[in-house]
Amino acid sequence: MGFDVTGPLGLLVLVLDVYAIMQTARSEAPGAIRAIWIVLIILLPFVGFIAWMILGPREQRSLFRR
């Protein structure tokens, strides 16, 4: 009994996770914090993204940086 994300929902989760990883890698948070967030997002794709949205680094979460 597992939670399987496939099809369009799986693609959406993948895109959102890649976005979260890119934003985390580009943030100004300390290296260890960035690494922990990236590992969390990779190991727990759906839950990790939601946690990142609520608790993650807050610097410039926009699609277009100035």
URBEL-V466002 format. One record per residue. N is the residue number from 0. RES is the residue in three letters. PHI is phi as a letter, one per 30 degrees, with the letter a starting at -180 (NA if undefined). OMEGA is omega in whole degrees, -180 to 180 (none if undefined). BURIAL is I if it has 16 or more other C-alpha atoms within 10 Angstrom, else O. Layout:
n=N res=RES phi=PHI omega=OMEGA burial=BURIAL
n=N res=RES phi=PHI omega=OMEGA burial=BURIAL
//
This chain:
n=0 res=MET phi=NA omega=180 burial=O
n=1 res=GLY phi=c omega=177 burial=O
n=2 res=PHE phi=c omega=-175 burial=O
n=3 res=ASP phi=c omega=180 burial=O
n=4 res=VAL phi=c omega=-180 burial=O
n=5 res=THR phi=b omega=177 burial=O
n=6 res=GLY phi=i omega=-177 burial=O
n=7 res=PRO phi=d omega=179 burial=O
n=8 res=LEU phi=d omega=177 burial=O
n=9 res=GLY phi=d omega=178 burial=O
n=10 res=LEU phi=d omega=178 burial=O
n=11 res=LEU phi=d omega=178 burial=O
n=12 res=VAL phi=d omega=178 burial=I
n=13 res=LEU phi=d omega=-179 burial=I
n=14 res=VAL phi=d omega=180 burial=O
n=15 res=LEU phi=d omega=178 burial=I
n=16 res=ASP phi=d omega=177 burial=I
n=17 res=VAL phi=d omega=177 burial=I
n=18 res=TYR phi=d omega=-179 burial=O
n=19 res=ALA phi=d omega=179 burial=I
n=20 res=ILE phi=d omega=179 burial=I
n=21 res=MET phi=d omega=180 burial=O
n=22 res=GLN phi=d omega=179 burial=I
n=23 res=THR phi=d omega=180 burial=I
n=24 res=ALA phi=d omega=-179 burial=I
n=25 res=ARG phi=d omega=-177 burial=O
n=26 res=SER phi=d omega=-180 burial=I
n=27 res=GLU phi=c omega=177 burial=O
n=28 res=ALA phi=d omega=177 burial=O
n=29 res=PRO phi=e omega=-176 burial=O
n=30 res=GLY phi=e omega=-179 burial=O
n=31 res=ALA phi=d omega=179 burial=O
n=32 res=ILE phi=d omega=178 burial=O
n=33 res=ARG phi=d omega=-180 burial=I
n=34 res=ALA phi=d omega=179 burial=O
n=35 res=ILE phi=d omega=179 burial=O
n=36 res=TRP phi=d omega=-179 burial=I
n=37 res=ILE phi=d omega=178 burial=I
n=38 res=VAL phi=d omega=178 burial=O
n=39 res=LEU phi=d omega=180 burial=I
n=40 res=ILE phi=d omega=-180 burial=I
n=41 res=ILE phi=d omega=-176 burial=I
n=42 res=LEU phi=d omega=-179 burial=O
n=43 res=LEU phi=b omega=-170 burial=O
n=44 res=PRO phi=e omega=-176 burial=I
n=45 res=PHE phi=d omega=-179 burial=I
n=46 res=VAL phi=d omega=179 burial=O
n=47 res=GLY phi=d omega=178 burial=I
n=48 res=PHE phi=d omega=179 burial=I
n=49 res=ILE phi=d omega=178 burial=I
n=50 res=ALA phi=d omega=179 burial=O
n=51 res=TRP phi=d omega=179 burial=I
n=52 res=MET phi=d omega=-177 burial=O
n=53 res=ILE phi=d omega=-170 burial=O
n=54 res=LEU phi=c omega=-172 burial=O
n=55 res=GLY phi=d omega=178 burial=I
n=56 res=PRO phi=e omega=-172 burial=I
n=57 res=ARG phi=c omega=-176 burial=O
n=58 res=GLU phi=d omega=170 burial=O
n=59 res=GLN phi=h omega=177 burial=O
n=60 res=ARG phi=c omega=177 burial=O
n=61 res=SER phi=c omega=180 burial=O
n=62 res=LEU phi=d omega=-176 burial=O
n=63 res=PHE phi=c omega=179 burial=O
n=64 res=ARG phi=d omega=178 burial=O
n=65 res=ARG phi=c omega=none burial=O
//
